Amino acid sequence: MTENDEDPSLSRPQRRLLKRIYNGRTTPIVADGRPFLTYKDAAKYPLALLVAERDAAYTEMKAFAKDESQ
């Protein structure tokens, strides 16, 4: 069993935050050097990663959106 099998989805707060930061977005958020413009794309990417990498990608998206809003 891999780490992905143990925790196959993002947490509810993670999903809600991603939906909020990607709602109506016109400029992409970059995480791991990859641009994400829609919630659907942003939510799929972390699910393909191991749990520790998933959390890091989510944190990077969150930080990028926060920096952009200031």
Stockholm file with secondary structure:
# STOCKHOLM 1.0

chainA/1-70         MTENDEDPSLSRPQRRLLKRIYNGRTTPIVADGRPFLTYKDAAKYPLALLVAERDAAYTEMKAFAKDESQ
#=GR chainA/1-70 SS CCHHHHSCSCCHHHHHHHHHHHTTCCSCEEETTEEECSHHHHHHHHHTSCHHHHHHHHHHHHHHHHHHHC
#=GC SS_cons        CCHHHHSCSCCHHHHHHHHHHHTTCCSCEEETTEEECSHHHHHHHHHTSCHHHHHHHHHHHHHHHHHHHC
//
